[in-house]
Amino acid sequence: MSIIIYHNPRCSKSRETLALLKKKKITPQIIEYLTAPPSAQEIKEILHKLHLKAEHLVRKKESLYKEKFAYRAYSDKEWMEIL
């Protein structure tokens, strides 16, 4: 089974996940989503596999979220477009 990780090198959780995989001798395919963002279709497939809504992928502690998206309601389709 191949493993894909959508990685942000600035994110401590993402770095911890990579370290855990390395410790278990698992070599994932790494996609740095800030430089190679997934398409809307890829996001839709990921959400389906994880049984999540698009809003659950949003990094709500980031200043961009706080400046542009906080305190507004978006549909799942709108969040997928934003992502």
Residue, then its C-alpha position, 0 to 999 in steps of 0.5 A: m500500500s502506498i501512502i501519500i502525505y500532503h505536507n507543510p514543512r512549517c507545520s509541527k504536526s506534519r513534521e511529527t507525522l513524517a518522523l513517525l512514518k520514518k521511525k516505522k520505516i515507511t516512506p510516503q509520497i510527499i506532496e508539499y501542498l503549498t507549492a503543489p496544491p491538490s485539485a478540487q477533485e483530489i480534495k473531494e476524493i480525500l474528503h470522501k476517504l476520510h469521511l470529513k467535510a472540507e471545513h475540517l481541513v482548514r487551518k483556522k489558526e492561520s492569519l489568512y483564515k482569521e483575516k478572510f474567512a473567520y466568522r463567515a459561513y461557507s458551504d462544503k462546495e465553497w470550502m473546496e473551492i477556497l482550499 
